[in-house]
Amino acid sequence: MRLRRIALTVLLAAFSLANPAFAAVIQDYHVDLALHRDSILTVTETIAVDFRTELKHGIFRRIPVQYERSAGVGIVKVPTRYAIRLSLRGISDERGVAYPHKVWRDGRYLMIRIGNPDRYVSGLKVYRISYEVARAINYFDQWDELYWNVTGNEWEWPIQNVTCNVYLPPGTNARRVWQRTFTGFYGATTSRAVVQARDDTLAVAARSLSQGEGLTVVVGLPKGLLRPPDALQRFGWFMADNALLIVSLLIPFLAFGILLCLYLKNGRDPDTGQPVVVQYKPPANLTPAEVGTLVDERADIADIVSTILDLAVRGYVRIREIESPVFLFFQSKDYEFIKCKEFREDADLQRHERRFLEALFGVCDRVQLSELRNRFYTSLPAIRDAIYGQLVDKDLFPANPDSVRTTYKVRGIGAAVLSIALVLWLSGGTAISSFSVTSAQLLLLLSPALTGLVFFGFARAMPRKSRKGAAAAWQALGFKEFVQRVERDRIERLASEDPTVFERLLPFALVLGAADEWAQKFRGLALPPPTWYDSPNYSPSTFNATLFVHDLGHGMQSMASTFTS
């Protein structure tokens, strides 16, 4: 019996497709719209569907109940949700016999399935749907407006006749209200409908609407005729409609507040209690790379490159400037590094210095900078880790600054993922429901991105120094003050007492961003050229500190580019 019914259904469906005259059609679509003074709209739809030879369980009525509107926040327009309140009163046939039905939400639509899913119907059937609607009125400065899509544009069948009676509040003269109609597909701006006004009623009629076409009625009413909901009711509706949006927008601010508290508690450096004053020496027992990392809490490439200058000053490396037949990063110079001292078992070297020399020379005694391209970069993480580890071992940082930053970045990614999950959960999975994404949905998904950016922003500030580290950084900044402000006569005395003072302190001035100022202080002084740097451009009689630092700066740019390539 079941197989026979299925076969019959298939045959009838095929017959209907082959013969449009036997396809279902809506013979008559009549709607009564009763507008009350309290702005409540009572709607009664009487839909006569002729299924003809088609076997159907019933009909689906899709009513749009949610819209997107812009709300002003200062000068910014924010997309918000606006939902009408629809209360279903009953569904029956023309005799008042109730139909079985099911109601649910599908995105912006209220879906009503009318009919018994276990029973087929055919021929002419009448469905009467009655419901009440709040928030269906648009309130403008000069008038109030009812804008109602009478039939909707979602029907799969044509509509032969559609009529609509708009019952205005008692005492309203229908001939003196502003009205307009639209017929056609969604967004239509023309009309084939006929409107008649009598007493307090507008009667609208249209014929021959094809599949997807609908009828819309617009009625403008003078102010004072309708009583709008009070401000508290409107606020409650707005909050209910946009709870998801509000929660989503609050997440980044909540993240900011939590991270700010964490920063104030754990991220600020201890206060030394003293303003920065001139210091004549850099911090003791720290290399230039450690000083540069301590000040900005980041072991960058400039700190690492300064290591080769410091090692050269201390006699471990000699740097030779050579002409290159091939342009190295747009320069015609290459540099050769010559090992001057065995370093593998040297107790005077820090871990990062030993790893730097191992990456530089490997098993060779000399190497050219051009030979390190695309090779040296693999050693950079180990060198950086060694610098951070030494600063932690020396009690200058309570924790590895790079690890702290990474921890907060990972937390930021996790917070963004959780924000997305929360948005999807609160929206029932409709925050992204199709390939056509609304601006409100984009705003919802902007919240996780902002949350992640807040974490990434705070990640830079969360590493902190210990009290000992803050004191050492204070001394380093004081030495920078000395480099920038030291007077000429004092430099002359220093140079006469220690002819190597210029080159010995140059790596520290470099990581503090004051190398040019340091060179300027020695302009015009008779300084011997560094013994660790061979160049055809310098001799004991022609050495110039400013020109040397200028040329050395170009050389260090080449080294930095090569080491990271």
C-alpha positions in Angstrom: 0.0 0.0 0.0 2.8 2.4 0.9 4.7 1.6 -2.3 1.5 2.2 -4.3 1.0 5.6 -2.7 4.6 6.6 -3.4 4.3 5.5 -7.0 1.1 7.5 -7.4 2.7 10.6 -5.9 5.6 10.3 -8.4 3.3 9.9 -11.3 1.1 12.8 -10.3 4.1 15.0 -9.8 5.5 14.2 -13.2 2.1 14.8 -14.7 1.8 18.2 -13.0 5.2 19.3 -14.3 4.4 18.2 -17.8 1.0 19.9 -17.6 1.2 23.4 -15.9 -2.6 23.6 -15.9 -2.7 20.9 -13.3 -0.1 22.5 -11.0 -1.1 24.1 -7.7 -2.3 27.7 -7.5 -3.5 30.1 -4.9 -7.0 31.0 -6.1 -7.7 33.7 -3.5 -5.5 35.4 -0.9 -7.5 37.7 1.4 -6.0 39.6 4.3 -7.7 41.7 7.0 -5.4 44.2 8.7 -6.9 45.8 11.8 -4.8 48.6 13.2 -5.6 49.6 16.8 -4.9 52.8 18.6 -2.3 51.1 20.8 -0.3 50.3 17.7 -1.1 46.6 17.7 -1.9 45.1 14.3 -4.3 42.2 14.1 -3.8 40.1 10.9 -6.1 37.5 9.5 -5.0 35.7 6.3 -7.5 33.5 4.4 -5.6 31.6 1.8 -7.5 29.4 -0.7 -5.0 27.0 -2.3 -6.1 24.7 -5.2 -3.6 21.8 -5.1 -5.5 20.3 -8.1 -4.0 16.8 -8.7 -0.9 17.4 -6.6 -0.6 15.5 -3.3 0.6 17.8 -0.5 0.7 17.6 3.2 -0.2 21.3 3.5 1.5 24.7 3.1 4.4 26.6 4.6 3.9 30.3 5.6 7.1 32.2 5.9 6.8 35.6 7.7 9.8 37.9 8.0 10.0 39.1 11.6 13.6 40.4 11.8 15.2 43.3 10.0 18.4 45.2 10.0 18.4 48.9 10.9 21.1 51.4 11.6 21.3 53.1 15.0 23.4 56.2 15.6 26.2 55.9 18.1 27.6 59.4 18.1 28.6 60.1 14.4 28.9 56.3 13.7 26.0 54.3 12.3 25.9 50.8 13.8 23.8 48.0 12.2 21.3 46.7 14.7 18.5 44.2 14.7 14.8 45.2 14.7 12.3 42.4 15.3 8.5 42.6 15.3 6.6 40.7 18.0 4.2 38.2 16.4 1.8 36.2 18.5 -0.1 33.4 16.7 -3.8 33.3 17.6 -4.9 30.3 15.6 -4.9 28.4 12.3 -8.1 26.7 11.0 -10.0 26.0 7.8 -13.0 28.0 6.5 -15.3 26.1 9.0 -13.2 26.9 12.0 -11.7 23.4 12.4 -8.1 23.8 13.6 -5.2 22.6 11.5 -2.2 20.8 13.0 0.8 23.1 12.7 4.4 23.6 13.8 6.1 27.0 14.4 9.9 27.7 14.5 12.4 30.4 13.7 14.7 30.1 10.6 17.0 33.1 10.5 15.0 36.2 10.0 11.8 34.3 9.3 9.0 32.8 11.4 8.2 29.5 9.8 4.7 28.0 10.1 4.1 24.5 8.8 0.4 23.9 8.4 -1.0 20.4 7.8 -0.5 16.8 8.9 2.9 15.4 7.8 1.3 11.9 7.8 -1.6 12.8 5.6 -1.8 14.0 2.0 -4.4 16.5 0.6 -5.3 17.6 -2.9 -7.9 19.8 -4.5 -9.1 23.1 -3.0 -8.1 23.8 0.7 -8.6 26.9 2.7 -6.2 28.1 5.4 -7.1 30.8 7.9 -4.1 32.2 9.9 -4.7 34.8 12.6 -2.0 36.6 14.6 -1.2 39.8 16.3 1.9 42.0 15.7 3.6 44.6 17.8 6.4 46.9 16.5 4.9 46.9 13.0 4.6 50.8 13.0 7.3 53.1 11.9 7.3 56.4 13.8 8.5 59.5 12.0 8.6 63.2 13.0 5.6 64.2 10.9 3.6 61.0 10.6 3.3 57.3 11.6 3.5 54.6 9.0 2.2 51.1 8.5 4.5 49.3 6.0 3.2 45.7 5.5 4.0 43.0 3.0 0.6 41.5 2.7 1.4 38.2 0.9 5.2 37.9 1.2 7.4 37.0 -1.7 8.2 33.4 -0.8 5.3 31.5 -2.3 6.1 28.8 -4.8 2.8 29.1 -6.6 1.2 32.0 -8.5 -1.6 34.0 -6.8 -4.7 34.6 -9.0 -6.5 37.1 -6.8 -5.3 39.0 -3.7 -7.4 41.4 -1.6 -6.6 43.3 1.5 -8.8 45.3 3.9 -6.9 47.8 6.1 -9.2 48.7 9.0 -7.9 52.0 10.5 -8.7 53.1 14.1 -12.3 54.2 14.6 -13.0 57.8 13.5 -10.2 57.8 10.9 -11.2 59.1 7.5 -9.6 56.6 5.0 -9.9 59.2 2.2 -7.6 61.6 4.0 -4.7 59.3 4.8 -1.6 58.9 2.7 -1.4 55.4 1.0 0.7 53.6 -1.5 1.0 50.0 -2.8 3.7 47.9 -4.5 3.3 44.7 -6.5 6.0 42.5 -8.0 9.2 40.9 -6.9 11.1 41.9 -3.8 12.1 45.6 -4.1 9.5 46.5 -6.6 8.7 50.2 -7.0 5.6 50.0 -9.2 2.0 48.7 -8.6 -0.8 47.0 -10.4 -3.1 47.1 -7.4 -6.4 49.1 -7.1 -7.2 51.0 -3.9 -10.7 52.1 -2.7 -11.3 54.2 0.4 -14.5 54.1 2.3 -15.2 55.3 5.9 -12.3 53.9 8.0 -11.3 51.2 5.6 -8.9 50.9 2.7 -9.7 48.1 0.2 -6.8 46.9 -1.9 -7.1 44.4 -4.8 -4.6 42.9 -7.3 -4.7 40.1 -9.8 -2.3 37.6 -11.4 0.8 37.6 -9.2 3.3 35.2 -10.6 5.5 33.0 -8.4 7.7 35.2 -6.2 5.6 38.3 -6.6 3.8 39.9 -3.7 1.6 42.8 -2.6 2.8 45.5 -0.1 0.6 48.2 1.5 1.9 51.4 2.9 -0.3 53.7 4.9 0.8 57.1 6.4 -1.3 58.3 9.4 -1.3 61.7 11.1 0.6 62.0 14.4 -1.5 61.4 17.5 -3.8 58.8 16.0 -1.7 55.9 17.3 -0.3 55.6 20.8 3.4 54.5 20.5 5.0 52.2 23.1 6.7 54.0 26.0 10.5 54.5 26.1 11.0 51.7 28.6 9.2 49.2 26.4 11.2 50.3 23.3 14.5 50.0 25.3 13.5 46.5 26.4 12.7 45.5 22.9 16.0 46.9 21.6 18.0 45.2 24.3 16.3 41.9 23.6 16.8 42.2 19.8 20.5 43.1 20.1 21.6 41.2 23.2 24.0 39.2 21.1 25.4 42.3 19.5 25.8 44.0 22.8 27.5 41.0 24.5 29.8 40.6 21.5 30.8 44.3 21.5 31.4 44.1 25.3 33.8 41.2 25.0 36.8 43.3 23.7 36.2 45.9 26.4 36.0 43.1 29.0 39.2 41.7 27.7 40.8 45.1 27.8 39.7 45.7 31.4 41.0 42.3 32.6 44.4 42.8 30.8 44.7 46.3 32.1 44.3 44.9 35.7 46.9 42.2 35.0 49.3 44.8 33.5 48.9 47.1 36.5 49.5 44.1 38.8 52.1 42.1 37.0 53.3 43.9 33.8 54.7 47.2 35.1 58.4 47.5 35.8 59.3 48.3 39.4 59.8 52.0 40.0 63.4 52.8 40.8 62.2 56.0 42.5 64.8 58.1 40.7 64.8 60.2 37.5 67.2 59.1 34.8 70.5 60.8 35.5 73.8 60.7 33.6 75.9 57.5 34.1 79.4 57.4 32.8 79.5 53.6 32.2 77.0 51.0 30.9 75.7 48.4 33.4 78.5 46.2 34.7 78.7 42.5 33.7 76.3 42.9 30.8 77.1 42.6 27.1 75.8 45.1 24.6 73.2 42.5 23.3 72.0 42.1 26.9 71.8 45.8 27.5 69.8 46.4 24.3 67.4 43.5 25.2 67.0 44.7 28.8 66.0 48.2 27.8 63.3 47.4 25.2 62.7 43.8 26.5 63.3 42.4 23.0 66.3 40.7 21.5 66.2 42.2 18.0 68.6 41.8 15.2 70.5 45.1 16.1 71.3 43.6 19.5 72.6 40.4 17.9 74.7 42.2 15.3 76.2 44.4 18.1 77.7 41.1 19.4 80.1 40.8 16.5 81.4 44.3 17.2 81.8 43.6 20.9 83.6 40.3 20.2 85.9 42.1 17.7 86.8 44.8 20.3 87.6 42.0 22.8 89.9 40.2 20.4 87.8 37.2 19.3 87.1 38.3 15.7 88.7 40.5 13.1 86.6 42.1 10.4 88.1 42.8 7.0 86.4 45.0 4.5 86.8 43.7 0.9 85.6 44.7 -2.5 82.9 42.4 -3.9 82.4 41.7 -7.6 78.7 40.9 -6.8 76.4 43.4 -5.1 75.5 42.3 -1.6 72.1 43.8 -0.8 72.8 46.6 -3.2 76.3 47.3 -1.8 79.7 46.6 -3.5 81.4 45.6 -0.3 81.7 42.2 1.4 83.1 41.5 4.8 85.4 38.7 5.9 85.3 37.5 9.5 88.6 36.0 10.8 88.7 33.9 14.0 91.4 35.3 16.3 90.9 33.2 19.4 89.6 29.8 20.3 86.2 30.2 21.9 84.6 26.9 22.5 85.9 26.4 26.0 86.3 30.1 26.9 84.7 30.7 30.2 84.7 34.5 29.6 82.1 34.1 26.9 78.4 34.3 27.5 76.2 31.5 26.0 74.8 33.7 23.3 78.3 34.8 22.3 79.5 31.2 22.0 76.5 30.3 19.9 77.0 33.3 17.8 80.6 32.4 17.1 79.6 28.8 16.4 77.0 30.0 13.9 79.5 32.4 12.3 82.5 30.1 11.8 81.3 26.5 12.2 84.4 24.5 11.6 86.2 27.3 9.6 88.6 30.0 10.8 87.4 32.6 8.4 84.2 33.2 6.5 82.7 35.9 4.3 79.4 37.6 5.0 78.0 36.6 1.6 78.6 33.0 2.5 76.2 33.3 5.4 73.2 34.1 3.4 70.3 31.8 3.8 72.3 29.9 6.4 72.8 32.0 9.5 69.1 32.6 10.2 68.7 29.0 11.5 70.8 30.0 14.5 69.0 33.1 15.4 66.3 31.5 17.7 69.0 29.8 19.8 71.0 33.0 20.1 67.9 34.9 21.2 66.9 32.2 23.7 70.4 32.4 25.1 70.2 36.1 25.6 66.8 35.9 27.3 67.9 32.9 29.4 71.0 34.8 30.7 68.9 37.8 31.7 66.6 35.5 33.6 69.6 33.7 35.2 71.0 37.1 36.3 67.7 38.0 37.9 67.0 40.9 35.6 63.7 39.4 34.4 61.5 37.1 36.5 60.5 35.3 33.2 61.6 35.1 29.6 60.0 38.2 28.0 59.6 36.4 24.7 57.7 33.5 26.4 55.5 36.0 28.2 54.6 37.7 24.9 54.0 34.3 23.2 51.8 33.3 26.2 49.5 36.3 25.8 49.4 36.0 22.0 48.3 32.3 22.4 45.7 33.5 24.9 44.6 36.1 22.5 44.0 33.5 19.8 42.2 31.3 22.3 40.0 34.3 23.4 39.2 35.0 19.8 38.2 31.4 19.2 36.1 31.4 22.4 34.4 34.7 21.3 33.5 33.2 17.9 32.1 30.1 19.7 30.1 32.3 22.1 28.7 34.4 19.2 27.7 31.2 17.3 26.2 29.7 20.4 24.2 32.8 21.4 23.0 33.2 17.8 22.0 29.5 17.4 24.5 29.2 14.6 23.0 32.0 12.5 25.7 34.6 13.0 27.0 33.3 9.7 24.1 31.6 8.0 24.8 32.0 4.3 27.3 33.2 1.8 25.4 36.5 1.9 26.6 38.1 5.2 24.9 41.2 6.6 26.8 44.1 8.1 25.4 43.2 11.5 26.9 39.7 11.2 30.2 41.2 10.1 30.0 43.4 13.2 29.4 40.3 15.4 32.5 38.6 13.9 34.5 41.8 14.3 34.3 41.3 18.1 36.6 38.2 18.2 39.1 40.0 16.0 39.2 43.0 18.3 39.5 40.7 21.3 42.5 39.1 19.7 44.1 42.4 18.9 43.6 43.6 22.5 45.6 40.5 23.7 48.3 41.0 21.0 48.6 44.7 22.0 49.0 43.9 25.6 51.4 41.1 24.8 54.1 43.7 24.0 53.7 45.4 27.4 53.3 42.4 29.7 57.0 41.4 30.1 58.4 43.0 33.2 61.8 43.6 34.7 62.8 42.6 38.3 64.0 45.3 40.6 67.5 44.5 39.8 66.7 44.6 36.1 64.9 48.0 36.4 68.0 49.4 38.2 70.3 48.1 35.4 67.9 49.5 32.7 68.0 52.8 34.6 71.8 52.8 34.5 71.7 52.0 30.7 69.5 54.9 30.0 71.7 57.1 32.1 74.7 56.0 30.0 72.7 57.0 26.9 72.2 60.4 28.5 75.9 60.6 29.0 76.6 59.7 25.3 74.1 62.4 24.1 75.1 65.1 26.5 78.8 64.6 27.4 80.9 67.7 26.8 83.9 68.0 24.5 86.5 68.5 27.1 85.4 65.4 29.0 85.6 63.3 25.9 89.1 64.6 25.2 90.2 63.6 28.8 88.6 60.1 28.4 90.3 59.6 25.0 93.7 60.6 26.4 93.3 58.3 29.4 92.0 55.4 27.3 92.5 55.6 23.5 90.2 52.6 23.1 87.2 54.2 24.8 85.6 55.1 21.5 85.5 51.5 20.1 85.0 49.8 23.5 81.8 51.7 24.2 80.6 51.9 20.6 78.6 48.6 20.7 76.7 49.9 23.8 76.0 53.2 22.1 74.8 51.3 19.1 72.2 49.2 20.9 70.9 52.3 22.7 70.4 54.1 19.4 73.1 56.7 20.1 76.0 55.6 17.8 75.9 58.7 15.7 76.0 61.0 18.7 78.9 59.0 20.2 80.9 59.4 16.9 80.2 63.1 16.8 81.7 63.6 20.2 85.1 62.3 18.8 85.1 64.3 15.6 88.5 66.0 15.1 90.2 63.9 17.7 93.3 62.0 16.7 92.2 58.5 17.3 94.0 55.3 16.2 91.9 53.2 13.8 90.5 50.0 15.5 92.9 47.1 15.2 90.1 44.7 14.7 88.7 46.4 11.5 90.8 46.3 8.3 89.8 48.8 5.6 91.7 50.4 2.7 89.9 53.6 3.6 91.5 54.2 7.0 95.1 54.7 8.2 96.5 56.1 11.4 96.6 59.5 9.8 93.2 59.5 8.0 91.0 57.8 10.6 87.7 59.7 11.2 85.3 58.4 13.9 82.2 59.9 12.2 83.0 58.5 8.8 83.9 55.1 10.4 80.5 54.9 12.2 78.8 55.9 9.0 80.5 53.1 7.0 80.1 50.7 9.9 76.4 51.4 9.9 76.1 50.4 6.3 78.1 47.3 7.1 75.8 46.4 9.9 72.8 46.8 7.7 74.3 44.3 5.4 75.1 42.0 8.3 71.5 42.3 9.6 70.0 41.5 6.2 72.3 38.6 5.7 71.9 37.1 9.2 68.0 37.1 8.8 67.9 36.1 5.1 
